[in-house]
Amino acid sequence: MGMRLLVTGGAGFIGSNFVRLMLREHPDYEVINLDKLTYAGNLANLEDVEDLPNYKFVKGDIADPEIVSETMKDVDVIVNFAAETHVDRSIHGAGEFIDTDVKGNFILLEEARTAGVKRIVCVSTDEVYGSIEEGAFAEADRLNPRNPYSASKAGGELLATAYYHTYGTPVVVTRGSNNYGPYQYPEKLIPLFVTNAIDHLPLPLYGDGLNVRDWLHAEDHCRGIETVMLKGESGAVYNIGGGNQHTNLEITRIILEHLGKSDDLIQHVEDRPGHDRRYAIDSTKIKALGWEPRIEFMRGLKETVDWYVNNESWWRPLKSGEYLDYYKKQYGTRLENGA
């Protein structure tokens, strides 16, 4: 058996894609998935690998020192995806974000410090930089998070690099751009708009829809994280960007066109507080390690739309109960009745 790998938050969107990639590309790895199974953690994301002999799932919270210590025994590498990630939810209640993204990171670092772990990858986000009018952020640029989510992620990653400088803990940080792909919880822009459009429900687009994001397929992101895990320099930060900058309105229209739906479904809603206008990151540093995105954006986006079309049994149960209550609170009854 090769590496013993602990993936925290491995039942979520990007984490499950990473677990699947590791098991497929490194059959000699032993992969342990520690996940709290909050609303966005879903074991259905990993049904195709759950019976593999080198995969193990453990239900638990990274903010629980006892379970972290137990799960970390004899682990070589930790990749931490465990996080609260939805900006809207952080605006309405920041406490859970601090608990997971900051305190949880702290617990992982403390336990790893004494456990002899060879590498910890702290998966962060380009949102810690804040907005940029032109050009692109490099790793050494000042952090300027503008909402509770991005502030919590900045806090967690700063703790990680502080542990490297203070204790020599072998930490590396990645900052990924906006992800898309299969198994993304339908609260984020692409899966929300695809699934709403399938049901001929309105697509609630913030403001004028001209906010720009750099889109990265989850599999390309996972390959970037793998590259940093294996080749990155301890204490360093690596941007992982897709190089696909599009406005939210452009993305929305591509989705509608691919589904054969009318732009009349677009419904502009009041912009959210602290909504960053444009994200862009420079990925030169990770490309020097040999990483390049492989999935062409238009192909990847259309394949993602088709995945949601063909996997209604995965997302329909998620768009009910607590989810529907949350979005009715956000947007009124528009999501329910198509008005």
Residue pairs with C-beta under 8 A, 6 or more apart in sequence:
1 28
1 29
1 30
1 54
2 26
2 28
2 29
2 30
3 26
3 28
3 29
3 30
3 76
3 77
4 29
4 30
4 32
4 74
4 75
4 76
4 77
5 22
5 29
5 30
5 31
5 32
5 75
5 76
5 77
5 78
5 79
6 32
6 34
6 71
6 72
6 75
6 77
6 78
6 79
7 15
7 18
7 19
7 22
7 31
7 32
7 33
7 34
7 78
7 79
7 81
8 15
8 34
8 35
8 62
8 78
8 79
8 80
8 81
8 82
8 108
9 15
9 34
9 35
9 36
9 41
9 62
9 80
9 81
9 82
9 83
10 16
10 18
10 19
10 31
10 33
10 34
10 35
10 46
10 57
10 81
11 33
11 35
11 37
11 41
11 42
11 43
11 45
11 46
11 57
12 35
12 40
12 41
12 42
12 45
12 81
12 82
12 185
13 40
13 45
13 179
13 181
13 183
13 184
13 185
13 218
14 81
14 123
14 176
14 179
14 218
14 221
14 222
15 33
15 35
15 81
15 82
16 42
16 45
16 46
16 183
17 181
17 182
17 183
17 218
17 219
17 221
17 222
18 79
18 81
18 222
18 225
18 226
19 31
19 33
19 46
19 49
19 55
20 46
20 48
20 49
21 219
21 222
21 223
21 226
22 29
22 31
22 226
23 29
23 31
23 49
23 52
23 54
23 55
25 226
27 54
28 54
29 54
30 54
30 56
31 54
31 55
31 56
32 56
32 57
32 58
32 71
32 75
33 46
33 55
33 56
33 57
33 58
34 58
34 59
34 60
34 62
34 67
34 68
34 71
34 82
35 41
35 57
35 58
35 59
35 60
35 82
36 59
36 60
36 61
36 62
36 82
36 100
37 43
37 59
38 84
39 185
39 322
39 323
40 85
40 86
40 185
40 187
42 183
42 185
42 318
43 50
43 57
44 314
45 183
46 55
46 57
49 55
50 57
58 67
58 71
60 67
60 68
60 71
61 67
61 100
61 104
62 68
62 80
62 82
62 100
62 104
62 105
62 107
62 108
63 99
63 100
63 103
63 104
63 107
64 107
65 107
65 110
65 111
68 107
68 108
68 111
69 111
69 115
72 78
72 111
72 112
72 115
72 117
73 115
75 115
75 117
76 117
76 118
76 119
77 117
77 118
77 119
77 120
77 121
77 229
78 108
78 112
78 117
78 119
78 120
78 121
79 120
79 121
79 123
79 225
79 229
80 105
80 108
80 120
80 121
80 122
80 123
81 123
82 100
82 104
83 100
83 101
83 104
83 123
83 153
83 156
84 90
84 96
84 97
84 100
84 101
84 149
84 152
85 125
85 149
86 149
86 187
86 188
87 127
87 147
87 149
87 150
87 272
88 187
88 272
88 330
89 96
89 97
89 149
89 187
89 326
90 97
90 147
90 148
90 149
90 152
91 147
91 148
91 272
91 273
91 274
94 148
94 152
97 148
97 149
97 152
98 148
98 152
98 155
100 152
101 149
101 152
101 153
101 155
101 156
102 152
102 155
102 156
102 159
104 156
105 122
105 155
105 156
105 157
105 159
105 160
106 156
106 159
108 120
109 120
109 159
109 160
109 163
109 169
109 171
112 120
112 169
113 163
113 167
113 169
117 170
118 170
119 170
119 171
119 172
119 229
119 234
120 160
120 169
120 170
120 171
120 172
121 171
121 172
121 173
121 174
121 225
121 228
121 229
121 232
122 156
122 157
122 160
122 171
122 172
122 173
122 174
123 174
123 176
123 225
124 153
124 154
124 156
124 157
124 173
124 174
124 175
124 176
125 150
125 153
125 175
125 176
126 137
126 175
126 176
126 177
126 178
126 214
126 239
126 241
126 279
126 281
127 145
127 147
127 149
127 150
127 153
127 276
127 279
128 143
128 144
128 145
128 150
128 153
128 154
128 157
128 175
129 137
129 141
129 142
129 143
129 144
129 145
129 175
129 279
129 281
130 143
130 144
130 145
130 146
130 150
130 276
131 144
131 146
131 276
131 277
131 278
131 279
132 278
132 279
132 280
133 277
133 278
135 280
136 241
136 280
136 281
136 282
137 239
137 280
137 281
137 282
138 239
138 281
138 282
138 284
138 285
139 175
139 236
139 237
139 238
139 239
139 285
143 154
143 158
145 151
145 153
145 154
146 274
146 276
147 273
147 274
147 276
157 173
157 175
157 237
160 169
160 171
160 173
161 171
161 173
161 235
161 237
163 169
163 171
164 170
164 171
164 234
164 235
165 235
170 234
171 234
171 235
172 228
172 229
172 232
172 233
172 234
172 235
172 236
172 237
172 238
173 236
173 237
173 238
174 224
174 225
174 228
174 237
174 238
174 239
174 240
175 237
175 238
175 239
175 240
175 281
176 216
176 221
176 224
176 225
176 239
176 240
176 241
177 213
177 214
177 215
177 216
177 239
177 240
177 241
177 242
177 279
177 281
178 213
178 214
178 215
178 216
178 242
178 279
179 215
179 216
179 217
179 218
179 221
180 190
180 215
180 216
180 217
180 218
180 300
180 301
180 304
181 217
181 218
181 219
181 300
181 304
181 307
182 218
182 304
182 307
182 308
182 311
183 218
183 314
184 190
184 191
184 218
185 191
185 318
186 192
186 195
186 315
186 318
186 319
186 323
187 323
187 326
187 327
189 248
189 251
189 252
190 251
190 255
190 301
190 304
190 305
191 308
191 315
192 203
193 203
193 251
193 252
193 255
194 255
194 259
194 304
194 305
194 308
194 309
195 308
195 315
195 319
196 202
196 203
196 265
196 335
197 203
197 255
197 256
197 259
197 261
197 265
198 259
198 308
198 309
198 312
199 338
200 261
200 265
200 338
201 265
201 334
201 335
201 336
201 338
202 265
202 266
202 267
202 334
202 335
202 338
202 339
203 252
203 256
203 265
203 266
203 267
204 267
204 269
204 330
204 331
204 334
204 335
205 248
205 249
205 252
205 266
205 267
205 268
205 269
206 248
206 268
206 269
206 270
206 271
206 272
206 275
207 268
207 270
207 271
207 275
208 249
208 268
209 247
209 248
209 249
209 252
209 266
209 268
210 247
210 248
210 249
210 277
211 247
211 248
211 275
211 276
211 277
211 278
212 245
212 246
212 247
212 248
212 277
212 278
212 279
212 280
213 245
213 246
213 248
213 251
213 279
214 241
214 242
214 243
214 244
214 245
214 279
214 280
214 281
215 242
215 244
215 245
215 246
215 251
215 297
215 301
216 240
216 241
216 242
216 244
216 293
217 242
217 293
217 295
217 297
217 300
217 304
219 294
219 295
220 242
220 293
220 294
220 295
221 240
223 291
223 294
224 238
224 240
224 286
224 291
224 293
225 240
227 286
227 289
227 290
227 291
228 238
228 240
228 286
228 289
231 289
231 290
232 238
232 289
236 285
238 285
238 286
238 289
239 281
239 282
239 283
239 285
239 286
240 281
240 283
240 286
240 291
241 280
241 281
241 282
241 283
242 293
242 297
243 283
243 293
244 297
245 278
245 280
246 297
249 266
251 301
252 266
253 263
253 266
254 298
254 301
254 302
255 301
255 305
256 262
256 263
256 265
256 266
258 301
258 302
258 305
259 305
259 309
267 334
269 331
283 291
308 315
324 335
324 336
327 335
328 335
328 336
333 339
